[in-house]
Structures are given as structure tokens and as C-alpha cells.
Amino acid sequence: MVRILPTLLVLALTVWCLVSLVQAPEGSVRNLPRWAWILLVLFFPLAGGIAYVLAGRPVEGYGPGPRRPRQAPRGPDDDEEFLRGL
């Protein structure tokens, strides 16, 4: 089992990278075109997968534009629209 574990981890990383590449919106993958990342991950599973995670994966929020800071959740008593509807 110990000898199979590294192979399973590399396979899991490869599958995760490919699924992430296919689901990412066009133009959001960084540094290389999507087809180049797919070839890199397929031909060099460990090195390509690590490279994709570090340098190619889309940043949070997918796509260009400034990131908006996350707002803390508000309760209904802080929401003016909710209070007007009562």
C-alpha cells in the first residue's frame, strides 16, 4: 500500500488539475494558454501539476478586475432594505 500511495497522489493531482483547467473560464488561466497547461499536466504529471498550482491556476474570483474585499455578514436588523419592507 505504501508503494501505491505516491502513484495515487500524483494521479489525484493530475485529475484535479485537468478538471480545474476545463472548468476555468477562458482567459482566466495565468502565464500559458489553457491547451499548453493541459499538455504540460498530461506529459509531466507531477512537475506539470505542481507548476499549474503555483503559476497557472486562476486567482480567486476568476477574471480581470479589482478584487472586492469580503464584507462581514450582516443581520436583518442592520439591513435597511429589510427593515423598510416590514
ABEGO torsion letter per residue (X at the ends): XAAAAAAAAAAAAAAAAAAAAAABBBGABBGBBAAAAAAAAAABAAAAAAAAAAAABBBBGEEBEBBBBBBBBBBAAABAAAAAAX
